[in-house]
Amino acid sequence: MRTSFFKGMVIILLLTTFCNVLGEGDLGQKVLEGRKPNKPTRHIVKSIQSEDGDIIDCIDIYKQPAFDHPALKNHIIQMTPSYVPTMETSPTSEQSSLVITSQLWQKSGKCPKGTIPVRRTKNREDQETPSPFKQLNLQINHSKAILITEGYNYAGVKGDIKVWNPHVESDDEYSTSRVSLRSGPYYNFECVEAGWAVNPSVYGDRQTRLFVYWTADAANMTGCFDLTCPGFVQTSNEIALGAAIYPISVFGGLPYQITLFIYKDPTTNNLWVQYGERSNIGYWPEKLFGRLSSGAESAEWGGDVYSSKIGKSPHTKTAMGNGHFPDYISGNSGFVKRMRILDISLNLKFPEWVTSYADEYYCYRTTYVGDYIEDPEFYFGGPGRNPRCP
């Protein structure tokens, strides 16, 4: 494996921003801006009360929020991908299968076929405030620690992400770990991502939850999380976007993780999201995008912390990963393993060129391990505020 250390810092700064860096800011505000929340009573076939307090509504698959999008009025649901790339079996993958996670609500019931599980959200209209993120220089409120590959045409990105429940200091801050595909210039990029998040402003608590996100214009006018706006077409009756992940890794314990795979269908150009090795959650239709429907210009793995205290003193105490700096010896930090890209020939492989990058080295860091091991690994995270990050 070769690692590129020669890419210009300006290019890195422009290309390594995650989907929500420009225009999104406060995630809860961005979801609401210019949109009405989905009505919780919409076409409900069945409701499931989860032991963590969530209510999961089983909604008619043909009545889901996606079809409120003007471009999807006559959309025909693609129930399954035309082709699903598979990864070779190895000792690493066999070990990973021992520590997979599920969703807590699944212990309380199932949604019948022909429906999709939708986490019921509270009406936040009375919480709506104007978004301050209407300018281009928005990176100041984000701190990222990521691994990136760029320069080719990417049809997919995949990785095993260790699941933690990091400390989030304030309700308007968040911490995420995810995989991402992106195309276009920094001021008008298209992007999709999937991962886990602790985000009180979106989910109303500090549980670790599964999410997907998309935007077609740097989050200026389009994009949202999960099913909170029209766009993502869900096909699975087993996985609920925004639902709590269970169990969660604890320091010194088993490395519970989720496997996420975003990939382009070679026939329809729809962008599918796979959870685990077999569960296809759904897809973003080709019509939502321009450049991205033809392939991504970069693929990314890693973490992101949002706070208005980024780059300031006192710095936020919101953690990335589990709040510890990268630990590749014991694995007691944030990590992504079995990282793969899908190339245009539909081969799942580790990228030839990668670069690791951290916005604030003394607050959150990265460690890339690529030599003398079967599969390269990427470790990231940090506590935020500490003596060297005051």
N, C-alpha and C positions, 0 to 999 in steps of 0.2 A: 504494500500500500504506500502511496506517496502523498505527502502533505504539502500543500502550497503555502508558503509563508511570504510570498512576494506580491500579493495583491495590494493595491493602494488603499490607504486608510479611508480615503473619501469614498471609494467604491464600496468598501465594507460598510461604512456608515449608512450609505444609501440602500444597499441591498439586504442588510441583515435585519432591518426593522421588521417586526412581526406585523400581522395584518392590522392589529388595533393600534399601532403606534401613531398613525396619522388619522386625525379626525375622530377617533373613537373616545379616547380619554376615559372619562367616567363611564364604565360599561353600562351601568344601570341607566344613566341619562341617555346614552346613545341608542339603546334599545327602544326607548320611549319616543325619542325625538321625531315628531312628524308622523307618529303612528298611534293607533289605538291598540291596547293590549287585547290578546285573543280572549274571547268570551269563554269562561270555564264550562258553560253548559252546552257548548256547541256539539251537537250530534253525538252525544255520549251514549254508548251501548252498555257500559259497565264502569263502576268506579271501585278502586282498590285503596284501602287505607293502609299505608305503610307504618311500621312500628316507629319510624323516626319522625312521624308527623306529616309526611308528604301524602297527598292524594293523587293517585294516578288514574286518569280518565282514559278509558278505552274508546277511541273515536273511530268512526267509520273511515276507512282508509281513503275513500273517494271524496270525503268531506273535510280533509285536513287543510290547515292554513295555507299550504303551498299554492293552492289553486286560486287564491285571491290575487296572486301576482298577475298583472296584465299580460305578460308574455306566456303564461301557463294556462290560459283560460280553456284551451282545447287540448291540453297535454294528456297524452296517454301514458299511464304509469308503466315504467319498465320494472317488472316485478323482481327480476334477477339479472345480474350482469351477464353479458354475452360471453365473457371470458374472465376468469379469476386467476391471476398469476399465483403460483405457490412457491414456497421457500423450501429449500432442501432441509432434511432432518439432520440434526447434529446433536452431540452431547449437550451443547448449550441450549438448544431448543427443547430437548427433553427435560432439562432442569427447569426451564421456564414454565413448562406445563404444570409443575408441581406447586406454583405459587401464583396462579392466576386469580383474578377477583371476579365478583359478580355485583349485582345491584341489590341493595337492601330491600326494596319493595317487592322483589321477586319471591321473598319468603312468605308474602301475604296473599299471593294470587297470581293469575295469569290473564292476559288479554286474549280473547278468542281470535281465531283467524278471521281476516277481513277487517281487523281493526288495528290501530297503532296506539301504543301507550304514550300519553302526553301528561307531563307533570303539571298539575294545576298551579297557577301562579296567582298571587294576590293582585288586586287592581292597584297599580301604583300611579294612576293619573294625578292624584293629589300630591304626589311627591315630585312631579315633573318640574325641573328647573332648566333655564336656558343652558345649553352646552357651551363651555368656554372654548371648545376645540374647533374653531373656525379659521384657523390660520395654518400656515405650512410648517412652522418651526415647533413641532409638538413632541419631539423626542425627549425634551427636558423632563417629562414626567414619567418616563419609562426607563427601567434598567434591565438590560438583557444579558444573558449568558448562554450562548448558542454555538452550535456547530453548523456550518453552512457549506453547501456545494453549489457552484453556479458556473455558467459558461456553456451549458449544453441544453438539450431539450429533454425535460423530465416529464414522464407520464405518471409517476407515483412516488410516494415517500412512505416509509414504514419504520417502526421502531417499537421496542419494548420499554415502556416508561415506568420507573418505580413510582409507586403511589404513596404519597405522604399527606399529612395534614399540617401544613406550615402555619405559623403564627401570622395573623393579619392584624395589624395594629388598629386601624380605623375602618369604619364601615364603608368609606369611599375609596378604599385601597383593595388590591387583589394580588394574588400570586398564582401563576399557572405553570404547567409543564405540558409541552405539546409537540406535534409534528406539523409542518406547514409547507404548502406549495405557493409560489408567487410568480407573477409576471407583470411587466410594465414599469414605467418610471415611478420614482418615489412619490410624486405628487398626484398620481392617478393610477395606482397599481391595482391589480386584481389578486385576490388571495383567498385561500381556503385553509382551515386548520382544524385539528381535532386533538383533544387531550383532556386533562383534568384541571379544575380550577377551584380555588377557595375565593369566593367573591360575594361578600355580603350585599353589595348594592344590586346585584342581579338576582341572587337566589334567596336573600333574606336571612341567611345564617352563615356559619363558618364550617359547614361540612365540605368534604372533598367530593366534587361532582363531575360527571362526564359532560363534556360540551363539544359542540362544533360551532364554527364561525365562518362567515363569508362576507366579502365585499367586492364590488365590481368597480369602485371608483375611490379607493383610499378612504372608505367610510364617510365620504362627504354626503351622499344622498342614499346610498344603498348599503345593505348588510345588517346582520344582527346575529345573535346567538340562538342556537337551537331552532325552535319553531316559533320564536317570538315575533317573527315577521314572515310574510310569504317568501318562499324561495326553496328551502330544502324539502325534498320529497322523501318522506319516510316510508319504508316498506316492511320493516321488522315489527312483529308484534311482541317481541321479547325484550328489547332494549329501549329504555326511556331516556331521552336526552335531558340533561339537567338533573337526573336522579343521583342519589348518593352512591358512592362506590364502597364496596365492603368485601373483605376487610382492608384495613389500612396498615401499612408498614409501621413498625415501631423500632426505635433504636436498639440494635443488637438482635432483632427478631428476624423472621422470614422476610425476604424481599418481595412483598406483594407488588404486582405490576400489571399494567394493561398493555395489550398489543393493539396498536392502531395503524391502519393502512389506508391512505387516501390514494386512489388510482383512477386513471381515465379509462373509460370503457372504449375499446378500439373500434367498436361499431357505431355507438351513439354519441361518443365524446362526453357523455355524462360523467361527472366526477363522483365516484362512489366512496363511501366510508365503511371500512370493515373493522369490527370490534372482535378481538380475539383472532382466531385463525379461520373461523367459519361463519360468523354472524355479520351479514351485510345489513347495516342499519338503514341505508338509503343513499340518496345522491342529490347533488346539485345539478339541475338540468343544464345542458350546453347553452341554452338560450339566455342564461343569466350573464354570460361572460363573452368577451371578445378574444383577447390574446390567450387567456388561460385554457380555453376550449381546444386550442391547438397544442398545448403543452406549456409547462412551467419553465421559467428561466432560472429559478433557484429552488432548492429544497433545504429545509432547516429542521433542526432538532434542538430542544433546550427549554429554558425558562425565561419568564418575564415577570417583573414586579412593576405595578403601577402605583404611584403615589405623588401627590403634589410636593412631597418633601425630597424627591429624588434630586441629587445634585446640590442640596442645601444642608445647612447645619442648624438645628439637629436633623440628622437623617432619619428616615422612617425605620422602625424596627420590624417591618414586615419582612418575613423570611422567604427565601427561595429554596426549593427542594424541601429539606427538613430543617433548615436553619444552620446547617454545618457546611463548612467549606468542603470542596471535593475530597472524597476519601476513596481512592481506587484500591486500597488494600483490603479494607473490611466491607466496603460498599455502603457504609452508613452515611450516605448523602444522596442528593438527587443524581439519577443516572439514566441514560438511554443505552440499551444494548440491542444487538442484532439490527443495526441501522442498515436500511436498504433504500436504494432508489430503483424505480422502474424506468428503463430506458425505452426509446421509441421502438426497439425490437422486442419489447415485452419481456426483457430479462431482468429479474430481480437480482441486484448485485450491490456490493458496497461501492460507493463512488470513488473514482480514481483520485480526485482532488478534494480535499476538505480543509477548512480553516476554522479554528475556534476563536471565539471573540467574547469579551466581557466589557460592558460599558463602564463599570465601576469596580476595578480590581480589588480594592480594599473592602468592598461591601459584598460583592458576589463574584465568584471566580469560576474558571473552567479548567478541566484537565482532560486531555485527549490521550488515550492509551491505544497505540496502534502497532507496537512492535512486540514480537515474541508471544503473541496470544493468538488463539484461533480466530476470534472475531474482534475487531476494534471496538472500544467502549468509550463513552463520553460521560464524564462526571461534571456536575455543576452545582452551584448553590452558594448559600451564605446567609448570615444572620441579619444583614442590613447594618443598622447602627452598631458599632463596636469601637474600641479605643482607636483603631486606625481608620475608622469611617465614622467620625463624630457627628 
